[in-house]
Amino acid sequence: MVYPQLVVFDSDGWVAKQLAELAGESRWLMRQPRTRDSTLALFGEQRPTVLFIRVDPSDENDEALALLTDVHRRDPDAAIVAVSAVKLPDADRATWTALLFDLGARYVLFPPLTKPVLEDLASGLMASAVRRVMGDDAVSGRLPAEADRPGEEPPG
């Protein structure tokens, strides 16, 4: 069985801590790579993947921005959530949101953030990623091996 993976590129571990319980309960692999290259390698696998990237708008050399661009280039449909490490004024937040969308983020979040918001977003994106990679039956819990066996009526 191919388990979905939740990948968190987060320098301080805050996002990973918020999502660890959900990943365990959902039977997702929780990956916390430390480098851009090791994160990109995880996107070479054919498995449902959701990526949370912690970005720091105050850091001009933020490796997360380059990673966001690289992942989006490799997989334009990747489910990527950019999570800002700092709260910004409205004008700066709008500018950063536009930039992060242009680089490939599907969602952009700014503090204050709560665990339920992160979990709901991760769950919805993972359901979409599973559907994209494994098909609708995987999301509903109906495995392809159980579906349409010769000589049997489908349940229902």
Contacts in CASP RR format, 6 or more apart in sequence:
PFRMAT RR
TARGET T0000
AUTHOR 0000-0000-0000
METHOD contacts of the structure
MODEL  1
MVYPQLVVFDSDGWVAKQLAELAGESRWLMRQPRTRDSTLALFGEQRPTV
LFIRVDPSDENDEALALLTDVHRRDPDAAIVAVSAVKLPDADRATWTALL
FDLGARYVLFPPLTKPVLEDLASGLMASAVRRVMGDDAVSGRLPAEADRP
GEEPPG
2 46 0 8 1.000
2 47 0 8 1.000
2 48 0 8 1.000
2 133 0 8 1.000
2 134 0 8 1.000
3 27 0 8 1.000
3 28 0 8 1.000
3 29 0 8 1.000
3 47 0 8 1.000
4 26 0 8 1.000
4 28 0 8 1.000
4 29 0 8 1.000
4 47 0 8 1.000
4 48 0 8 1.000
4 49 0 8 1.000
4 50 0 8 1.000
4 126 0 8 1.000
4 129 0 8 1.000
4 130 0 8 1.000
5 28 0 8 1.000
5 29 0 8 1.000
5 30 0 8 1.000
5 31 0 8 1.000
5 42 0 8 1.000
5 45 0 8 1.000
5 47 0 8 1.000
5 48 0 8 1.000
5 49 0 8 1.000
5 50 0 8 1.000
6 19 0 8 1.000
6 23 0 8 1.000
6 28 0 8 1.000
6 29 0 8 1.000
6 30 0 8 1.000
6 31 0 8 1.000
6 49 0 8 1.000
6 50 0 8 1.000
6 52 0 8 1.000
6 122 0 8 1.000
6 126 0 8 1.000
7 31 0 8 1.000
7 32 0 8 1.000
7 33 0 8 1.000
7 39 0 8 1.000
7 42 0 8 1.000
7 49 0 8 1.000
7 50 0 8 1.000
7 51 0 8 1.000
7 52 0 8 1.000
8 15 0 8 1.000
8 16 0 8 1.000
8 19 0 8 1.000
8 30 0 8 1.000
8 31 0 8 1.000
8 32 0 8 1.000
8 51 0 8 1.000
8 52 0 8 1.000
8 54 0 8 1.000
9 32 0 8 1.000
9 33 0 8 1.000
9 39 0 8 1.000
9 51 0 8 1.000
9 52 0 8 1.000
9 53 0 8 1.000
9 54 0 8 1.000
9 64 0 8 1.000
9 67 0 8 1.000
10 16 0 8 1.000
10 32 0 8 1.000
10 52 0 8 1.000
10 53 0 8 1.000
10 54 0 8 1.000
10 83 0 8 1.000
11 54 0 8 1.000
11 56 0 8 1.000
11 85 0 8 1.000
12 54 0 8 1.000
12 85 0 8 1.000
13 32 0 8 1.000
13 54 0 8 1.000
14 54 0 8 1.000
15 52 0 8 1.000
15 54 0 8 1.000
15 83 0 8 1.000
15 118 0 8 1.000
16 30 0 8 1.000
16 32 0 8 1.000
18 113 0 8 1.000
18 115 0 8 1.000
18 118 0 8 1.000
18 119 0 8 1.000
19 30 0 8 1.000
19 52 0 8 1.000
19 118 0 8 1.000
19 119 0 8 1.000
19 122 0 8 1.000
20 30 0 8 1.000
22 28 0 8 1.000
22 119 0 8 1.000
22 122 0 8 1.000
22 123 0 8 1.000
23 29 0 8 1.000
23 30 0 8 1.000
24 30 0 8 1.000
26 123 0 8 1.000
26 126 0 8 1.000
28 126 0 8 1.000
31 42 0 8 1.000
33 39 0 8 1.000
33 41 0 8 1.000
33 42 0 8 1.000
36 63 0 8 1.000
36 66 0 8 1.000
36 67 0 8 1.000
36 70 0 8 1.000
39 51 0 8 1.000
39 67 0 8 1.000
39 71 0 8 1.000
40 67 0 8 1.000
40 70 0 8 1.000
40 71 0 8 1.000
40 74 0 8 1.000
42 49 0 8 1.000
43 49 0 8 1.000
43 51 0 8 1.000
43 71 0 8 1.000
43 74 0 8 1.000
43 75 0 8 1.000
43 78 0 8 1.000
44 74 0 8 1.000
46 133 0 8 1.000
47 133 0 8 1.000
48 126 0 8 1.000
48 129 0 8 1.000
48 130 0 8 1.000
48 132 0 8 1.000
48 133 0 8 1.000
48 134 0 8 1.000
49 78 0 8 1.000
49 79 0 8 1.000
49 129 0 8 1.000
50 79 0 8 1.000
50 81 0 8 1.000
50 122 0 8 1.000
50 125 0 8 1.000
50 126 0 8 1.000
50 129 0 8 1.000
51 71 0 8 1.000
51 78 0 8 1.000
51 79 0 8 1.000
51 80 0 8 1.000
51 81 0 8 1.000
52 80 0 8 1.000
52 81 0 8 1.000
52 83 0 8 1.000
52 118 0 8 1.000
52 122 0 8 1.000
53 64 0 8 1.000
53 67 0 8 1.000
53 68 0 8 1.000
53 80 0 8 1.000
53 81 0 8 1.000
53 82 0 8 1.000
53 83 0 8 1.000
53 105 0 8 1.000
54 64 0 8 1.000
54 83 0 8 1.000
54 84 0 8 1.000
54 85 0 8 1.000
55 62 0 8 1.000
55 64 0 8 1.000
55 65 0 8 1.000
55 68 0 8 1.000
55 82 0 8 1.000
55 83 0 8 1.000
55 84 0 8 1.000
55 85 0 8 1.000
55 100 0 8 1.000
56 62 0 8 1.000
56 64 0 8 1.000
56 84 0 8 1.000
56 85 0 8 1.000
56 86 0 8 1.000
57 84 0 8 1.000
57 85 0 8 1.000
57 86 0 8 1.000
57 88 0 8 1.000
57 92 0 8 1.000
57 96 0 8 1.000
58 86 0 8 1.000
64 82 0 8 1.000
65 103 0 8 1.000
68 80 0 8 1.000
68 82 0 8 1.000
68 100 0 8 1.000
68 103 0 8 1.000
68 104 0 8 1.000
68 105 0 8 1.000
69 103 0 8 1.000
69 104 0 8 1.000
71 78 0 8 1.000
71 80 0 8 1.000
71 104 0 8 1.000
72 78 0 8 1.000
72 80 0 8 1.000
72 103 0 8 1.000
72 104 0 8 1.000
72 105 0 8 1.000
76 104 0 8 1.000
77 132 0 8 1.000
78 106 0 8 1.000
79 106 0 8 1.000
79 125 0 8 1.000
79 126 0 8 1.000
79 128 0 8 1.000
79 129 0 8 1.000
80 104 0 8 1.000
80 105 0 8 1.000
80 106 0 8 1.000
80 107 0 8 1.000
81 105 0 8 1.000
81 106 0 8 1.000
81 107 0 8 1.000
81 108 0 8 1.000
81 109 0 8 1.000
81 121 0 8 1.000
81 122 0 8 1.000
81 125 0 8 1.000
82 100 0 8 1.000
82 105 0 8 1.000
82 107 0 8 1.000
82 108 0 8 1.000
82 109 0 8 1.000
83 109 0 8 1.000
83 113 0 8 1.000
83 118 0 8 1.000
84 93 0 8 1.000
84 96 0 8 1.000
84 108 0 8 1.000
84 109 0 8 1.000
84 110 0 8 1.000
84 111 0 8 1.000
86 111 0 8 1.000
87 110 0 8 1.000
87 111 0 8 1.000
87 112 0 8 1.000
88 96 0 8 1.000
88 110 0 8 1.000
93 110 0 8 1.000
96 108 0 8 1.000
97 108 0 8 1.000
100 108 0 8 1.000
101 108 0 8 1.000
106 125 0 8 1.000
107 121 0 8 1.000
107 125 0 8 1.000
109 117 0 8 1.000
109 118 0 8 1.000
109 121 0 8 1.000
127 139 0 8 1.000
130 138 0 8 1.000
130 139 0 8 1.000
131 138 0 8 1.000
131 139 0 8 1.000
137 143 0 8 1.000
137 144 0 8 1.000
137 147 0 8 1.000
138 144 0 8 1.000
147 154 0 8 1.000
148 154 0 8 1.000
END
